[in-house]
Structures are given as C-alpha cells and as structure tokens.
Amino acid sequence: SLSSPVLLQSFVDDKLVTVGQGMLSLSFLGYHYRGTNQEQNIELSFDSKFIPSCPSDIGLNIQIYRNGQIYQFEFSNPTLPTKFVLFGEILYSRKNKN
C-alpha cells in the first residue's frame, strides 16, 4: 500500500485552488482520502476497480474525477504521483481480470 500527505485541490469559481489537506492512501480496497475540504473534515473513497488510470501532472499530482467533480491530490514528494498512478493501474487490472 501507499500513503502520503497531500493537498486537496478542486474548482471554486472556475479556478483550481487548494481546498483542503489530508492523507491519501492506496491499497487493494482503492484510494482513500481523509482530511479537510473547505474547513470540513471529510473522507472520500474511490474503488480502484472503476479507475483504469489517474490523470497526473508527473511529479506533482494525480486527479480523480467522480460525478463531474475533480479531486486533485498534490504531493510534496515528486516520485509519489507516478507510484500512485502505476499501483492504481495494477490494482485496476487485477480487480478486472475475468
């Protein structure tokens, strides 16, 4: 599994801004964010079975889209976005084997 502190970014008034911070983890269960969003404590879970690949700005962030909403997770460690993308793709592949 992987885990890292992240900044949560999303669109507010048509601008992508930091709206919170917390921990993002990725395990066989999927992606899980625990932290804040606009000063409210939240938890978000995304099943990796339904995410074939995360868009990424390499060395900076990964993005997950759900119901027309972007959740962009920005990392301070530049190697982690690529690790999250690759591990997520492996989990997607394993969960969708017939």
C-alpha positions as CSV (number, residue, x, y, z in Angstrom):
1,S,0.0,0.0,0.0
2,L,1.0,3.7,-0.4
3,S,0.2,6.6,1.8
4,S,1.1,10.3,1.7
5,P,0.1,13.7,3.0
6,V,-1.5,15.7,0.2
7,L,-3.2,19.0,-0.6
8,L,-6.7,18.6,-2.0
9,Q,-7.5,20.8,-4.9
10,S,-10.8,21.4,-6.7
11,F,-12.6,24.1,-8.8
12,V,-14.0,27.0,-7.0
13,D,-15.5,29.8,-9.1
14,D,-13.9,28.2,-12.2
15,K,-10.4,28.2,-10.7
16,L,-8.5,25.2,-9.5
17,V,-7.5,26.0,-5.9
18,T,-6.4,24.2,-2.7
19,V,-9.5,23.4,-0.7
20,G,-8.0,21.1,2.0
21,Q,-5.3,18.9,3.1
22,G,-5.0,15.4,4.5
23,M,-3.7,11.9,3.8
24,L,-4.2,9.9,0.6
25,S,-3.7,6.2,0.7
26,L,-4.0,3.5,-2.0
27,S,-4.5,-0.2,-1.2
28,F,-6.3,-3.1,-2.7
29,L,-9.5,-1.5,-1.4
30,G,-8.8,1.6,-3.5
31,Y,-8.0,5.2,-3.0
32,H,-8.9,6.8,0.4
33,Y,-8.6,10.4,1.4
34,R,-9.0,11.5,5.0
35,G,-8.7,15.2,5.6
36,T,-10.4,18.5,5.1
37,N,-12.3,20.1,2.3
38,Q,-13.2,23.8,2.8
39,E,-12.5,23.5,6.5
40,Q,-14.8,20.5,6.9
41,N,-13.5,17.1,7.9
42,I,-14.2,14.5,5.2
43,E,-13.4,11.0,4.0
44,L,-13.5,10.1,0.3
45,S,-13.2,6.6,-1.1
46,F,-12.7,5.6,-4.7
47,D,-12.8,1.9,-5.7
48,S,-9.8,1.2,-8.0
49,K,-11.9,-1.3,-9.9
50,F,-13.5,1.7,-11.6
51,I,-10.4,3.8,-12.2
52,P,-8.3,2.4,-15.1
53,S,-5.7,5.2,-14.7
54,C,-5.4,8.5,-12.9
55,P,-4.5,11.6,-15.0
56,S,-1.4,13.1,-13.5
57,D,0.9,16.1,-13.8
58,I,4.1,14.0,-13.3
59,G,5.9,14.8,-10.2
60,L,3.1,17.0,-8.8
61,N,-0.4,15.4,-8.6
62,I,-3.0,12.8,-9.5
63,Q,-6.6,13.6,-10.4
64,I,-9.7,11.5,-9.8
65,Y,-13.0,12.5,-11.4
66,R,-16.3,11.5,-10.0
67,N,-19.8,12.8,-10.8
68,G,-18.4,15.8,-12.7
69,Q,-16.2,16.8,-9.8
70,I,-12.4,16.8,-9.9
71,Y,-10.4,15.8,-6.9
72,Q,-6.8,16.7,-7.5
73,F,-4.3,15.5,-4.9
74,E,-1.0,17.3,-4.8
75,F,2.1,15.6,-3.3
76,S,5.3,17.2,-1.9
77,N,7.4,14.2,-2.9
78,P,7.8,14.2,-6.7
79,T,8.1,10.5,-7.0
80,L,4.8,9.6,-5.4
81,P,2.3,10.7,-8.2
82,T,3.9,8.2,-10.6
83,K,3.9,5.5,-7.9
84,F,0.2,6.1,-7.2
85,V,-0.7,6.0,-10.9
86,L,1.2,2.8,-11.6
87,F,0.0,1.0,-8.5
88,G,-3.6,2.1,-9.3
89,E,-3.3,0.7,-12.8
90,I,-2.0,-2.7,-11.4
91,L,-5.0,-2.8,-8.9
92,Y,-7.5,-2.0,-11.7
93,S,-6.0,-4.7,-13.8
94,R,-6.1,-7.3,-11.0
95,K,-9.7,-6.4,-10.0
96,N,-11.0,-6.6,-13.5
97,K,-9.5,-9.9,-14.6
98,N,-12.1,-12.4,-15.9
